[in-house]
């Protein structure tokens, strides 16, 4: 038996001594994978509200406006070297919401001297993220 591949068709020739018979069978079709829908746009606005700033301490509010969203939002603080959190959380999650919401998180940080790098508020949802730096009064 011989098999040939020609332009999407499989030709199969079966040989016997008495007769030659050729059958044509359609090739199995391979379905392309369904396209992945684009990620839901991340509807988030993150800002810092400074309450008090001294060379050794900053009292802040992280204000996060979000929604509507169908995914959880992960919120994380990226601390610069030498900075410690004395009040507030460095990581938390916000539940999905069918309508716009606002979350305010109080944060106090201390350091030996005014930091030279930024405190960064990172909000992640799915594959997207929003980063908002707090510059400790630097421009």
ABEGO torsion letter per residue (X at the ends): XBBBBBGGBBBBBBBBAABBBBBBBBBBBBBBBBBBBBBBBBBBBBBBBBABBBAABBBBBBBBBBOBBABBBBBBBBBBBGBBBABEBABBBBBBBABBBBBBBBBBBBBABBBABBBBBBBBBEABBBBBBBAGGBX
